[in-house]
Amino acid sequence: MNLALNLLHKRGFLKQCTSLKVLSDLMDREKIVFYAGVDATSSSLHIGHLIPFLAMMHLRQHGHMPIVLIGDSTTKIGDPSGKSEMRKILSSEEISKNALSIKNQLERITKFSSRCFVHNSNWLDNLNYIEFLRDIGIHFSVNRMLSFETYKRRLDVGLSFIEFNYQLLQSYDYYMLNKLKNCRLQIGGDDQWGNIISGVDLIRRKFGTEAFGLTFPLITRSDGKKMGKSEKGAVYLDSSLYSIYDFYQYFRNTSDSDVKTFLYLFTFLEEDEIELISNFKGNSLNKAKEILAFEITKIVHGEAEALKVQEASFAAFRGSGDRSNIPFFKFSFSSLEEEVLLINLMLDSKIVPSKSEGRRLINSGGVYINGKRVEDQNHCLTREDFNNNEIELRVGKKNFLRIVL
């Protein structure tokens, strides 16, 4: 197998591929142009979106030429893949803003130059619909489209006509990139398989040439939960939506059984190092989790920020290191207050989602102030509790928060 493809296979990226042997031989002979696309449905990607772009970085290191397609036009339609209901329709202004934000985010993470980024509005926004149906739609079989798992699942709950068009538009993206930039390979998550092979088929029908598709497994944790979801919601790559400290802690708290898999997928460490540290046992495995958390935080947020949150984590859990990057909540007593109910402060700071959950945690012995367990659900804090104008609130084993006056 081609060296780059073999690397992806060994690191756990490969799920399905069209004509793997032919693609491998092609990549042995020449450096190819390949692409992955992302729609502008939000101002930030989350960790679940990152797998194709990490794979792109590996392929780029082997000399292959990446294209990141920002789907500002297809965002207006909505991809039904993996969705149980129709995507929210965004305004053109929101989409443009999101597209720029995602482009900047991926430029920073991948270190790809601006010329690697393309917007599909370049060819879709002014498309003549009748000509599109005559030239492109004629090559698509409705029966075949309905055989794909994406559409079969949605038929039970309802599939809009506008979403049904999405596969044609994504296929057309691949067709245009093949035509304009000689792009030979599309990569993406395995929920995109139907869309990808439809694009491969369209290129074959229009040009009589072979293009390729390659998908990656949709990552789930060993507990069966979808990768990129946390108690605080989606693990966004934007620090204003999900703090860098929490991002680090999300990976630091990886389950033992997921450490090796995630080291291969979410870091660029060499195989021999991953094999060594992932075979640590007992408490020593925590060192592997710290390495995982540091490496992926460095990729997404930069080495300087990764070092800061690593120090903060050491301060919170080991009692050593810089505490300043532990998340904090600013609080002030009103002029009439002599004390404040802890349960209210926990809710205001969002360390618990509800008062009932806060009471449950206190009653179960899971809430600590400055290292001392809180026994009473009606516990109150006064100004005297704030040493150097702050206290440390811990909920459970892993959630630390500085309450700062």
Beta strands, then each sheet from edge to edge (+ up, - down):
strand 1: 16-17
strand 2: 33-39
strand 3: 65-71
strand 4: 117-119
strand 5: 183-189
strand 6: 212-216
strand 7: 229-230
strand 8: 233-234
strand 9: 328-330
strand 10: 339-341
strand 11: 367-369
strand 12: 372-373
strand 13: 380-382
strand 14: 390-395
strand 15: 399-404
sheet 1: 1+ 6- 5- 2- 3- 4-
sheet 2: 7+ 8-
sheet 3: 9+ 15+ 14- 11+ 12-
sheet 4: 10+ 13-
end
